[in-house]
Amino acid sequence: MATPGALKQVVNAVVNVNRDLRRIDVQRVVRELGTVVSADVSTLRALQLDAGDFISLQEGIARTVDWFRDNEGLTWNRTESR
């Protein structure tokens, strides 16, 4: 686990590189780094889902982009920019 001092160094480094970022926003994101997220996958059964059926975020995004590309003009249309 990172110490508060180490996290402050990261915040300072990021803000020094990109001065357009608000320090409070960088601090919030840096605090989230290293946060452990866990879930009780047994609760998926109530939804008739299995954790093994899930795909990675990267694969899900790729499939979504492919779907939109393949279905443009069929099930959705791009709006004209003004």
C-alpha positions in Angstrom: 0.0 0.0 0.0 1.3 3.4 -0.9 2.1 5.9 1.8 0.5 9.4 1.9 3.9 10.8 1.1 4.4 8.6 -1.9 0.9 9.5 -3.2 1.6 13.2 -2.8 4.8 12.8 -4.9 2.7 11.2 -7.6 0.2 14.1 -7.5 2.9 16.7 -7.6 4.6 15.0 -10.6 1.4 14.8 -12.6 0.4 18.4 -11.9 3.9 19.6 -12.7 3.7 17.8 -16.1 0.2 19.0 -16.9 -0.7 22.3 -15.3 -4.2 22.3 -16.9 -5.3 19.5 -14.5 -6.9 20.5 -11.2 -4.9 19.2 -8.2 -8.0 18.1 -6.4 -9.0 15.9 -9.5 -5.5 14.4 -9.7 -5.6 13.6 -5.9 -8.9 11.9 -6.2 -7.7 9.6 -9.1 -4.4 8.9 -7.4 -6.2 7.8 -4.2 -8.1 5.3 -6.3 -4.9 3.8 -7.6 -4.1 0.5 -5.9 -7.6 0.2 -4.5 -8.7 -3.4 -4.3 -12.1 -4.1 -5.7 -13.7 -7.4 -5.0 -17.1 -9.0 -5.6 -19.2 -11.9 -4.4 -19.7 -13.6 -7.8 -22.2 -16.1 -6.2 -24.8 -13.3 -6.4 -24.7 -13.6 -10.2 -26.7 -16.8 -10.0 -29.8 -14.8 -9.1 -29.5 -13.1 -12.5 -28.7 -16.5 -14.2 -25.2 -15.3 -15.0 -21.9 -17.0 -14.6 -18.6 -15.1 -13.9 -16.9 -17.4 -16.5 -19.1 -15.9 -19.2 -17.7 -12.4 -18.7 -15.1 -11.0 -21.2 -12.4 -8.5 -20.7 -13.1 -4.8 -20.9 -10.7 -4.5 -23.9 -12.6 -7.3 -25.8 -15.9 -5.8 -24.9 -15.0 -2.4 -26.2 -13.6 -4.0 -29.4 -16.9 -5.9 -29.9 -18.9 -2.8 -29.3 -16.9 -0.7 -31.8 -17.3 -3.5 -34.4 -21.0 -3.7 -33.8 -21.5 0.0 -34.3 -19.3 -0.1 -37.5 -21.2 -3.1 -38.9 -24.6 -1.6 -38.1 -24.2 2.0 -39.1 -27.1 2.9 -41.4 -29.0 -0.3 -40.5 -29.9 0.2 -36.9 -28.4 3.6 -36.1 -27.3 6.7 -38.0 -24.5 9.1 -37.3 -25.8 12.6 -36.5 -24.5 15.4 -38.7 -22.2 17.8 -36.9 -23.1 21.5 -37.1 
